[in-house]
Amino acid sequence: MIYEYDGRKDKCPLPLVKMRVMLKKMLASDECIVIIADSGSINDIPKYLDNKGYTYSQQPFDGAIRIHIKSGTIK
């Protein structure tokens, strides 16, 4: 399953909180896509994912950042 969250209109810490809820629901084969524009979230979410050992990629997306998280690759 692919979980998606468009948080471009939300301010920190809401995108981080919503992403964490989705990550808890995910199974090993699931993926999560988060789109964020808030500068606090752009800094905090990658730090959180690095700290927890998730494998992810991020790229620019329509004036925001799109983060693609793979659940099955948690360290």
N, C-alpha and C positions, 0 to 999 in steps of 0.2 A: 504494500500500500504506500502511496505517496501522500504525505501530509503537507499542506501548503498554508502559509500565513503571509498575508500582505499587510505589513505593519508600517507602511510609508506614512500614514497619518497619525501613528501612535508615537508617544514620547517615552523615553527611558523612565522607569524600568519595565513598562508594560510589554514591549516586544520580548525582552529576556524572560519574563514570567510566562508569557504565552508559549514561547519556544520550549521552555523547560517542561511545561505540561504536555506538549506534544511528544517530546523525547521520552517521557515516562510511559506513554501509551504505545510506543513503537516496539515492534518485534525485530528480530535480527535482520530480516530481509527488507525491512521498510526503509524509506528515505524521507527526508524532510527538506522543504524549500521555504526559506524565510527571506522576505524582501523588506529592507529597512532603509530609512533615510535619516533618522535622528543621529546626530554625531555621538551622543552617549552610547546608544545601542551599537553603532558601528565600531566603537572601541571595546565595549563590554562583551558583546556576544562572541567574537573570536577568542578573547581571553578565556571566557568560560569554556568554550569548546576545547581549546588547547589544554586547559587545566583538567578537564574530564577525560581527555584522550580520544575525542571524536576525530574522525577524518572528514574533512570538508573542503570545499572549494568556494571561492567567492569571486564575483565579477561585477562590473558596472551593469546596471539595468535601469534604463529610462530615468536617469537622474538619481538613482538610488544604488544600493548594493544588494545583489542576490547571493544568498548563501545556500549551498546545496550540501546537506549533511547525510552521511551514510551511517545508519545505525549499526549495521553488521560489522563495522570495523572499529569498535570501541577497544581501546588498549586495555 
